Amino acid sequence: MQKHNVYENRELSWLKFNERVLEEARDPENPLFERLKFLSITASNLDEFIMVRLSSLHDMKRAGVKETDIAGMTPAQQIRAVNEAVGTFIDAQYTTYRRVILRELKEAHITFADAQHPMTEEEAAYADRYFDEEVYPVVTPMAVDASRPFPLVRNRTVYIGALVKDKRGERETDLCLVQVPEVLPRILELSEEGAKERRFILLEDIIERNLDKLFLNYDIYCRHAFRVLRSADMEIDEDDAPDLLIEIEEQLKKRRWGKALRLEVKKGTDKQLVKRLVSELKVNDDAIYRLDGPPDLTFLMKLYAMDGFDAYKERAYRAPHPHPQLPEEADIFEEIRKRDILLHHPYQSFSPVVRFIERAADDKDVLAIKQTLYRVSGNSPIIAALARAADNGKQVSVLVELKARFDEENNIGWARMLEKAGCHVIYGLYGLKTHCKITLVVRKEDEGIRRYVHLGTGNYNDSTARIYTDLGMFTCKESYGADATAVFNMLSGYSEPLVWNRLILAPLWLKERLLYLIRRERDKALSGEPARIIAKMNSLCHKEVIDALYEAAAAGVSIDLIVRGICSLRTDGKECRGRITVRSIVGNFLEHSRIFYFQNGYQPEYYLASADWMIRNLERRVEIMFPVEDEDAKETIRHILETELADTEKARVMKEDATYAPVDRRGKRRVNSQMTFCEEAAGAAAHFGTGRTRTFRPRTSAGGKEA
């Protein structure tokens, strides 16, 4: 048995990932507004981590759980380590905000009104008028006293807290709260159009300066912004839930009252105010975070989205581009009949996937459409096409996963809409999340019934498909079609086929197949045959899989892991024998695809999957891994993996202490894998049909020359 110190704790590993995102915010080679965007992403990431992962640890601690995790840490030990790491990270966040972002914004003549940059008389008058006309009718001052209990402080919402006293001196000091209304923009521009300097102010600062107008009969002793994060975990008892949709709706209401996990206040906030908030919210001292700036840095994304700042954004990543095999005018069914088609998003457009569903909805020869939906966009064209297909008399079956975290409410709405349109809707499976990405279109043709299948590594979300890197595949091979039919029969009923042709499903067989494939490489190495594994995923923390990788490395297998986020495998022990590398790529797009390559002696195999190598994916979710058999598609996947392994710009490599460092560029060309794929997608689209040969080459330094 391995010792605990050969594994990394998953929570601390995730925090290291967020540190890598923060490095992008500090990287002077990134344009200013891209850095601002990355800083906003770290804030959003950390919020979700606190609400889900830290919340789960607190639940285990309260339940008296003493068992240790893969790294040998109890829940209580993990909480202490996480709190310490989070505190250090927040300090780094706000140092970046104040010393880097604000300074460079000022150099670009973009400033926020604060103590260092006070408003002019004209700006102050405009801000006060905005309060009177737009804010005052919306806000509600809430006093806390014997007759008015402490109100619900909403999760992730900025508030103004104040201590006030009756001017007549008849009452003790009271606590008052004002919610910063989320229906109004968080940022207000103070400068006029065409001004040399663009000036902004945060909505909470406008409210703070006008707070006296809300408490006319009181003296205000202090006024400070604060924010609370609550547990977002939902406890769903599926045994006693007669209707899962209604049960989740009830749990969403309860989420508002989740336990307060974190109280954010600005440095210098009145101690008495903090004491009152701590008492009312019932948070521990280690849950108080004193920020050197405004709470909730996600407001920076609002600034990023404003007009007039294109000069400060990255314009080199030009994507998406048309797929060379699937131009707009192409008959998509005819093209799929010719050969399997691989799609690489966001470099290649997601529109062929949308067109696939839309064409099926309107095609008189299509008999049925079946699809799984985990996360979809707010105005999804796929949902609209499915509803239209049902209206056109086609058999439409859709599995809408109601338990997709933070998308529950959205998915409930879509499920009800699809049902009303006449679709057969399944609300996920008992005890499992359905995370696989699969679409089946059944079409009657001259040769008989033909099944068209789309499989992917990412969600059917046309919005995130522009910023997440994913792979998808169209096929009409009978073996895939038969398996796709079996998947939907299993999801909609109790039918489990005796034999599967190509698709490998979790939680039934995927873990065992992965372990078999890893051990087969081990056996190949022991017999002297070529043996190599390249695996790209979001997270790796399944102990059995990690142990199998250690065994394979010890036997001589060369293993290259491309893991964006959590990685509980370490490369510093004798288990690795120096044969395992781990790298993480953090760039303009979110790396999301799952790709697995096994050399298998002289017969290499390529797989794509919806699943990471985590316990939840392999044992508690419905996932699909599938082989890629088309030779051109294999070559494309090989090129993707090799280019990412050659990345020297956005890749960080795990060191022996499980921290990450930039790639040593000495003697190497400068390669930005995401930029390379953008350029190649553009070239493939431009040269399609010209008869020219496509060539793939890694992106080098500016100007395309080697460094």
N, C-alpha and C positions, 0 to 999 in steps of 0.2 A: 504493500500500500504506500502511496505517496504521502509525504508529509504536507501539512496544511500550507507551509510557506511556498509551495510551488504553484499556488493559485492566488489570484488577485480578487479582492472583494468587488462584487459587481457595482455597488453604489459608488465606491471610491473610483472605480474605473470609469464610470459614467461622468463623474465630476472632472476627471482628467480630459474626457472628450470635450466638455464645455470649456475647459481651459484652452483647448486647441482652437475652438471657435473664437475665444477671446483674443488669441494670438493674431487671428485675421483682422480683428478690430484695431490691433496695435501695429500691424504691418504697414510701414510707410510706402511700400510698393503698391498697395491697394488704393484706389481713388477714395477721396474723403467720404463721400456718401455711402460707398460700399462698406467702409469701416464702421460708419454710423449704423448701418444695417446689421452688421455682425454683432455689434454691441447690443442692439435691441434683441437679436435672436438669443444671445446668452441669457438675457433677462427672462424672456418667454420660456426658454428651456428650463431655467432654474425654478420658475414658478411651478411648472408641471412636475418636476422632480420632487419638490417639497410636498405638493398636494397628493401625489401618488406614492412615491417610493418611501419618503420619510414618514408619511402617514401610515403606511403598511408596517414599518418597523415599530412605530408607537403602538399600533394595534397588537403586534406580537408581544411586545414588552408588557402591556396591560394584561394580556392573556396568560402571562407567566411562562412564556416560551423560553426555554434555556438551551435548546438545541443550537448548534453552531452552523454557520453557512459554509460554503466551499472553502473559504479562507480561514476557518476556525474561529469566527467571531460570533458572539451572541448578539441578539437584537440590541441589548443595552450598550454593548461595546460599539456596535455599528452606529448607533445614534450619537454617541460621544464623538466618534471619529468623523462622522458626517457633519455634525455641528461645527467642529473645529475647521474642517475643510471648507465648508460653506462660508464661514466667517472670513477666512483668508481670501476666498474667491470674491466675495462682495467688496472687500477692500480693494482688490485688484480691479474690479469692474469700475468702481467710482473713481479710482485713481486714473484709469483710462478715460473716463468721462470728463473729469475736470482738467487733467493735465495734457490730454491729447486731443480729444474731440472738441471740447469748447475752445481750446487755444487755436486749433486749426480752423474752426468755424469762424472765429474772430478774424483770422488772417484772410479769410474769404469774404469778410464783411457781412457775416451772419452772426447775430448775437441774440441772446435771451435777456430780457430785462430782469435784473437782480440787484443785489447790493453793490456789486462791482460795476454794473451797467444800469444805473437808475434811469427811469423813464423821464423824458422831457415833459414839460407841462402839457403839451399837445397830446402826447402819447397817454399820459395819465388821464386826461379828460376823455379820450377815446375809450380807454379801458373801463372807466367808471360808467360811461354812457352805455357801453356794451353790457355791463352788469345790470344796470337799471332796466334796459329794454329787453335783453335776451335771457339773462341768468336769473334775475330776481323772481320772475313769474314761475320759474321751474323749481328752484331749490326749496327745501323744507327744513327750517331749523328745528332740531330735536333736543329738548332739555331733558336732563336726567335728574329726577328728584323722587321724593316719597310717593308722589302720585303718578309719576311717569317713569316706568321702568326703562332700563337700558335697552335701546332698540336693536334690531337685527343689523349687524354690521356685515354688509355683503362681501363675499369673497372677491379678492383681487380688485377691489374698488377703492379709489382714493377718497379720504374724508378729511375734513378740517375739524380738529378737536379744539375746544376752547374752555377755559375756566372763567366763569362770569359771576358777578355779585350784584344783587339788587341795589340800584342807586340810592334807595331809601334806607339801606342798611338793615332791612328787616329779615334778611335770609343769609344763610351761610353760603359759601362759594359753591356754585353748581357746575356740573359738567354739561357741556352742550356739544352736539355734533351736527355737522352739515355734510351731506353726501355731495361730492363733486359729480354733477349729473353726467351720466355717460351718453345721454342723447345729444349733448353739445360737443363740439370739437375740443379736444384737450389742449390744442395749440391755437392761439389767436395771433394773427399777423398785425403788427402795429404800424408798419411802414406803408407808405403809399406806393402805388404802382409806379415802377420806373425809378424808385429811390436807389441811390448808390449803395446804401446799407440796408439789408433786410433785417427787420427787428421783430422778435416774437415774445410772447409771454404765455405762461402756462395758466390754464383755467383756474387751478387752485390758488394761484397767486392773486388773480383778480378777485376771487371770493374772499381771500384773507384780508385784502386791503379794504374791502367793502363790508366786512362782517358786522360792523356797528349798525348797519342798516337793517340787519336781521334781529338785533337784540337792542332795541331802542331804549329800554328801561334798565339796561344793565351796563356795568363797567366790565370791560374785557381785560382780564389780567394777562392772558397769553392765548396765542392762536397758532396752531401748528398742523401741518399735513401729516397724515399717517395712513397706513394700509395694513390689512389683515389677510393672511392666507389661511384657508381652511382645508380640511381633509376632503378630497374628492372621491374617496373610495365609496363604492356602493355595495351594500350587503343584500344580495338577491337570493332569496330562498326559493329555488326553482321547484323544490318538492311541494311546497304549499302555495305556489302561484298558479291559480287557474288560468290566468291570461298574462303572458309575459309582457306584452305591450303595456297593459295597465299597471302592472307591478313596477316596471321601469319608470313610467311616468310618476308614480308615487315616490320612488326613490330619488328622482331628480328634484322633487320639491324638498325632500329632506336634506339634499346636498347643501342647500343654502345654510343649513344649521350645523354643518360639519364642525368638528372640533377645531378651534383656532390653533394653528401650528406655528405661526410666525407673526410677530408684530413689527412692522417697519416704521421707524420714526426718523426724522432728520436729526443729525447731530446738533446739540444745543436746545433740543426740545425741553420744555419745562419739566423738571423732575416730578412735581406733584401731578401734572397731567399724565405723565407716563405711569405713575403709580396707580392712578384711578383707572386707566385703560387696562393695565395688567390685572387689576382686581376684577374688573367687569368681564374681561375676556378669558380670565383664568388661564393665562399662559405662564410658563416658567421663565426664569431670568435668562436661561440660555436660548430662549426663543425670541428675544428682543434684539433687533438689528438696528443699529444707529448708522444711518446713511449719510455720506458726505455729498448730498445732492438730493434731488427730488425722488420720491418713491416711484417705482414702476417705470423703468427706462424704456419700456416698449413704446413710449410716446415718440421715440426717435424714428420709428418706422412711419409714423404719421408725417414727420418732417420729410422723410425720404420720398414719400408719395406725392408731395406737393409739386406744383409746376415751377419750372424755371431753374431746376438744378441739374439738368442733364450733363452739364460740363463737368460735374463732380462725380459722375457715375461711370461704371465700367461699360464701355461700348464695344469692346472687342469680342464679347461672347455673343455672336449672332446666331440665335437659335429661336425656334425650330426651323427646319428646312423640309421641303417635300421629300417623301420617300421615293427613290428613283424607280422602284417597281410598282408604286401605287400612286400615279398622278391623279389629279382630281377627276379627269375624264375617264379613267380606267373602270372597267367592269370588275369590281373587287372579287366576285366569285370566280370569274374566269381566270384572274391572275393567281388566285390561291390554288386553282386546279392545276396550274402549270408546275408549281413547286411550293415547298414551305417558304414562308416569308418572315424574316426576322426584322423587328423594329427596335431602334435604339433611341429612347427618349431621354432628354428633351431635344437632343440634337436633330432627330427626325420627328416630324410632326405627329401628334396624337390623333390628328383628324381621321386617318384611315380606320382607327378603332371606332370612332363615332360614326363614320360613314358606313361601316360594316353593320352596325345596329340599325341605322336609319334606312339603309338599303333593304335590309331584311324586313323591316317594319312595313315597307311599301311594296315589296316584291310579291306578286300574286302566287309565285311558286313556293314561297316559304310557308311551311306548315307550323313551325314552332320555334320559339326563342326561349332559351333558358340561360340565366345569368346569376352570378353571385355579386353582391354589392356590399362593400365594407365601409368605405368613405367615398362620398360623391360630392361634387361641387354644389354651391348654393342654387345655381340655376342650370341644372344638369341637362344637356341635350340628350344624353343617354336615357334618362328617366322619361323625358318627353317622347322619345322614339318608342320606348317600351309601352307606354300608355297608348300611343297611336297604333302600335301593332295589335294590341288587344282590341282596340276599337275596330280595326280592320278584320277582325275575326280569327286572328292567329292564336294558337295556344301559347300563352306567355307565363312562364314560371320564374319567379325572382326570389332569391334568398337575400333578405335585407338583414344584416347583422345589427340587431338593436343594442348589443352590448359593446359596440365600438366606442371606446372611452372618449368623452367630450364630443362625440357625434351622435349620442343617443337621441337627443331631441330632434335633430335634423333628420335622422333616419326614421324616427317614428312618423314624422310628417310625410316623408316619401312613401313609407309603407302604406299609410292610409290613402294617399293619393293613387298609388298603383292599384290597390284593392278596389277603389271606387271606379277606376278605369276598366276593371274586369280582369286584371292579372291575378294569377294564383301566387300569393305572397306567403313565404315561410319566414318566421321570425328567428332564424338561427336554430341551433340544435340544443337540446337539453344538456346542460353541464359543459358545453364547449362553445368556443367562439369559432365562427367560420371565417377564416382569414385568406382562403385560397382565392385566386383570381382566374375565373374561367367563364367563357361564354360558348354556348352551343346553339348553332342555327341548323335546323332540319329543313331540307329543301327537296322538293320533288322535281326530278330532272328526267330527261329522255332515257337515261341509263337506269333509272330507279331512284330510290331515296339516297341522298348524299348528305353527310353531316360535315359542317364547317365548324372549326373550333378555333377560338383564340385563348391562349394561355399567357399569363404574364407574371412579372415579379412585383408589380405595383398596382395601386388601386385604379378603378375606373373613374378617375377624377380628372376632367379636362383642365382644371386649374392647376393642381399640383403637378400634372404631367409636364408643365412648362418649367418647373424648377427642380423636380426630382429626377435622378438618373434611374432609368428602369429599362428592362428588355421585355419584349412581347413577341409572340410567334403565332402566325396564322398557319393552319394546316387543314387538309381535308382527307388525310390518310385514314383509312378505315380503322386501324388499330387505335388511333387517338380518339376518333369519333365514338367507337364502342365504349372506350373507357369514360369519355365525357358523359355519355348516356348513363353509365353505371354510377358515376358520381352524383348526378342529379336524382336518380332513382333512390340512392342511399340517403341523400339529403331530404328528400320529400316523403320518404316512407321508411320501410324497414328492410329494404332489399340490399343485401351485400353480395356482390358477385363472387363466384368461386375463383375466378382467374382475372388478373389484370394484365393488360398488354404492355402499356407504356407508362401510365401515370402511377406515381408512388405517393400514397396518402399518409398523412399523420391524422390522428394519433395511432393508426393501426400498424403501418409498416415502415414509415419513413426513418425513424431512428435506427431500426435494425438494418435497413439498407445502407444508411450512411456508415454505420459501424462496419458493415461487411465491406464496403468500398475502401474504407481506410485500411482495414486489416488485409485486404487483397493487395494493396500497395506495399504493406509491410512484408507480405509473403513474397511478392515479386522481388523486393530488394534483397531478401534473404537468399533467394535463388539466383541472384546475380543479374536479374533483368532490370531495365530502366524503371525507375519508380519516382514519381513526383506528384504532389498535390498542390493545386492552386485553388484557394477558396476565398471568395469575396462575399461579404455579408455585412449586416448592420451590427450584429452582436454575437458574441461567442461566450457562453458561460455554462454549457452543459458538461457536467463532470465526466460522464462516461465518454463523451466525444473527445474531450480534452485528453483524458487518459489514453484513448486510442491513438490520438495524434502523437503523444509522448512516446508510446510504444513504437509507432511507425518511424519516428525520427531516430530512436535508438537503434532500429534495425537498418538504418541507412537511407530512409526516404527523405528527399528534399521537399520541404513544406514552406510555401509562401502564403501567408494569410493577409488579406486586405480587409480590415475590420474597421468600419467607420467609428463605432461607438464603444460599447462595453466589450472588454476582452479579459476574461478571467485566466486565460493561459498566460504564463510568463516564459520568457526566453532565457532566464539567467541560470537555470539549473542543469544538472547533469542529464535530466530527462530529455532535454532538447539536443544535447550533443552538438550544439552549434548549427543544427540543420533546420531550425524553424526561424523564420523572420515574420514579424508582425508590423504592418504599416497601416496608417490611417490617412485618408485623403479628405481634407476639408477645403472646399473651394466655392466657386460661385453657385454651383448647383449642389443639392443635397444628395450624396451618394446613397442609393437605396436598393440597387439591384443585388440579387443573390445569384452568384455564378460559381459552379464547382467543376473543376477539371481534375481528372484522374488519369495518369499516364498509362497505367495498365499494361506495362511492358511495351509492346509495339502496336497496341490497339487503343489509343486514347479515347476517353469518353468525356462528353460535355453535358452538363445538366444546368437547368435554370429552375428556380424555386420561388415560392412565396414565403418560405420559412427561413428564419435565422436559426443558428444552432444554440437555441435556448430551451430550457425546460418547458416554458409555456408554449412554444411553437411546436416542439416535437411530441409533447405529451398531453397538452390541454387545448389544442386548436385543430381545426380541420385545415390542413395545408396540402399543397401539391408540389412535388418535384417531378420534372419531366426531362427526358433526354432530348438533345438536339441532334438530328441525324443528317440533315442536309449539309453537304460538304462545304458549300459557300458560307452557310451560317456558322459552321464550326470554325472556319477560317476567320470570320469576323469576330467571334468570341475570343479566339486565341489572340487576335490582334488587340482587342480591348484589354485583356488581362496583361499582356506584355507591355502595353503602353502605360498602364497604371503602375506596373512594377518598375517602370523606367522613370516615373514622375519624380522630378527633383525640385519642383516649384511648390506644390501644394501637399506633398506627402510628408508625414512625420513617421519616424521609425521608432519602435519600442526599444528602449535601452535595457541594460541588465537590472536596473532598479525599478523597472515597470513604468518609468516616465517616458515621455516621447520627445524626440529631438528632430529638427529638420534634417533632410538627407545631406550627407557630405557631398558637396558638388565638385570637389576637386577632381579634375580629369574627366568630368562628365559633361555631356551636353545639357543645356537647360531645357527641361521638358515639362510642360503643363498639360497633363492628360486631357483635362476638360477642354482646353483651348484647341488641342489637337483634334478632338472629336468634332468640335464646332467647324473647324476648317475643312475637315474631311467630308462632313455632311454637306457643307456648302459646295464643295468641289464635286461630290457625287451627284447632287441635284443639278448643277450647272452642266455637267458633262454627259448626263444621261441621254442616250440616243445618238451621241456623236460618233460612236465607234471607238472612242479613245479608251485606253487602258487606265484604270484607276490605280494610283499608287498611294500607299499609306506611309507617312513619315512623321515621326514625332515633331511637335512644335519646338523650335529652338528659341533663342533669345530674340529680342525685338529686331524686326527686319528679316527674320527667317534664317539668319546666319548662326553658325555654331558659336557658343560662348568661348 
